[in-house]
């Protein structure tokens, strides 16, 4: 998209800034959530186990946490997907839909992350997007599974 006005250029610039801050906020919320969960599991007087995502200090650590969050979401989605495959009589259609959804998710998240293309935030944005989209898809699959039970 080519902007011919200052207002258009500013709008595009602001969109990128807002998106970056939103993903950073999500990463921070994830870190705080993991820290709170770890504190709840720890017995009084016992030392909490060291969790790398409890307090990431570098962009690399934040990215690693985003990757781990995506892996957890992907594992859960695959579990629900397998349950749905066993229950539905439309397995081939479900498989085709899932393949198409994965291709869409990947392309959409690549687009979103491209705002920081070449930067250290790019993988964090990509994996954060993957995790968010995958959790949404898991909820869709759960809803379909619930209708079949």
Secondary structure, 3 states (H helix, E strand, C coil): CCCCCHHHHHHHHHHHHHHHHHHHHHHHHHHHHHHHHHHHHCCCCCCCCCCCCCCCCCHHHHHHHHHHHHHHHHHHHHHHHHHHHHHCCCHHHHHHHHHHHHHHHHHHHHHHHHHHCCCCCHHHHHHHHHHHHHHHHHHHHHHHHHHHC
